[in-house]
Amino acid sequence: MTTATDVFTSAQVGDEQEFQVEDINRTQFVRYAGGGGDFNPIHHDQTFAEKAGLETVFGMGMFTAGVLSRVPAEWFGPESVKRYAVKFTSRIWPGDTLTCKGTVTKVYEVDGVPHVDLEVLALNQKGETLIQAESTCRPWSAS
């Protein structure tokens, strides 16, 4: 039987997890705006985006960060994410394919509790980095 701590004790530096979300679209931006309260028209209004000198709308950085947070949450469990820090480096556009990747960079213990540090990246279909992130995970029962 696999236990919650097995994923931590079996983790090794260099282990990777990845998933893709294809064809990012405006509806996803609008749904995120509704949930997060970010109704800046640059994210949903084509006319506004064009007046701002853009070809089209673009997604909120926090939308991309939220999708990217699935890497540590699905790998180690959402309750085990102790830290998640992001740096925004580029925008996500309608039609993009988003690749979210995580790599274990450190496995260690703090007061006998296993911890795993991750480098987490959001990339578009061109391989451009949209977000660079770091995460620390530990079993949820640990303080």
C-alpha positions in Angstrom: 0.0 0.0 0.0 1.3 3.4 -1.0 1.3 6.1 1.7 1.3 9.9 1.4 5.0 10.1 2.4 6.0 7.5 -0.2 6.0 10.1 -2.9 8.5 12.2 -0.7 10.8 9.3 0.2 10.9 8.1 -3.4 11.6 11.5 -4.9 15.1 12.0 -6.3 16.9 15.0 -7.7 16.2 15.2 -11.4 12.7 13.6 -11.3 10.3 15.4 -13.6 6.6 15.8 -14.1 5.0 17.6 -17.1 1.6 18.2 -18.6 0.2 20.4 -21.4 -2.9 22.5 -21.9 -3.6 23.0 -25.6 -5.4 25.8 -27.3 -5.6 28.3 -24.4 -8.6 30.6 -25.2 -10.4 33.8 -24.2 -13.1 31.9 -22.4 -10.5 30.6 -20.0 -9.4 34.2 -19.4 -12.9 35.3 -18.7 -13.7 32.4 -16.4 -10.5 33.2 -14.5 -11.5 36.9 -14.3 -14.8 35.9 -12.8 -13.2 33.7 -10.2 -10.4 36.1 -9.4 -12.1 39.4 -9.9 -9.5 40.7 -12.4 -11.7 42.4 -15.0 -8.9 44.4 -16.7 -10.3 44.8 -20.2 -6.8 44.0 -21.7 -7.6 40.4 -20.9 -11.0 40.1 -22.6 -11.8 43.2 -24.8 -10.4 43.0 -28.3 -11.0 46.7 -29.1 -9.3 47.7 -25.8 -6.3 45.5 -26.6 -5.9 46.9 -30.1 -6.1 50.5 -28.8 -3.3 49.5 -26.4 -1.2 48.5 -29.4 -1.6 44.7 -29.1 -2.9 42.3 -31.7 -5.2 40.7 -29.3 -6.0 40.1 -25.6 -3.6 38.2 -23.3 -4.0 36.0 -20.2 -3.5 37.2 -16.7 -0.2 36.2 -15.2 -2.0 34.7 -12.2 -4.1 32.5 -14.6 -0.9 31.0 -15.9 0.5 30.7 -12.4 -2.6 29.0 -11.2 -2.4 26.4 -14.0 1.3 25.9 -13.3 0.6 25.3 -9.6 -1.0 22.0 -10.6 2.5 20.6 -11.0 3.4 20.5 -7.3 -0.2 20.1 -6.2 -0.9 17.1 -8.3 2.6 15.5 -7.8 2.7 15.8 -4.0 -0.9 16.7 -3.1 -2.3 20.3 -2.8 -2.2 20.1 1.0 1.6 19.5 0.9 2.6 22.6 -1.0 4.4 24.7 1.6 5.8 27.3 -0.7 5.1 28.5 -4.2 6.9 31.5 -5.6 6.7 32.7 -9.2 8.5 35.2 -11.5 6.5 36.3 -14.5 8.7 36.5 -17.7 6.2 36.6 -20.6 2.5 36.5 -21.6 0.2 33.8 -22.6 -2.0 34.4 -25.7 -5.1 32.8 -27.1 -4.2 29.8 -29.1 -1.0 29.0 -27.1 -0.2 25.6 -25.9 1.0 25.7 -22.3 3.5 23.2 -21.1 4.0 23.0 -17.3 7.1 21.2 -16.0 8.5 20.5 -12.6 11.9 19.1 -11.7 13.1 18.0 -8.3 16.1 20.1 -7.3 16.6 19.1 -3.7 15.4 16.3 -1.4 16.1 16.8 2.3 14.6 16.6 5.8 13.7 19.3 8.4 13.3 17.9 11.9 12.8 14.4 10.5 10.1 15.6 8.0 10.9 14.9 4.3 10.9 18.0 2.0 11.2 18.3 -1.7 12.2 21.5 -3.6 11.1 21.9 -7.2 11.9 24.2 -10.1 8.7 24.7 -12.0 8.3 26.3 -15.5 5.5 27.4 -17.7 6.5 27.3 -21.4 4.6 28.2 -24.6 4.7 26.1 -27.8 7.8 28.1 -28.9 9.7 27.0 -25.8 9.6 30.5 -24.4 9.4 30.7 -20.6 6.3 32.4 -19.3 6.8 31.8 -15.7 9.8 30.6 -13.6 8.7 29.2 -10.2 10.0 27.4 -7.2 8.0 25.2 -4.8 8.7 23.4 -1.6 6.5 20.4 -0.6 6.3 18.3 2.5 3.7 15.8 3.8 0.6 17.7 4.9 0.7 16.5 8.5 4.0 18.2 9.0 4.1 21.7 10.5 
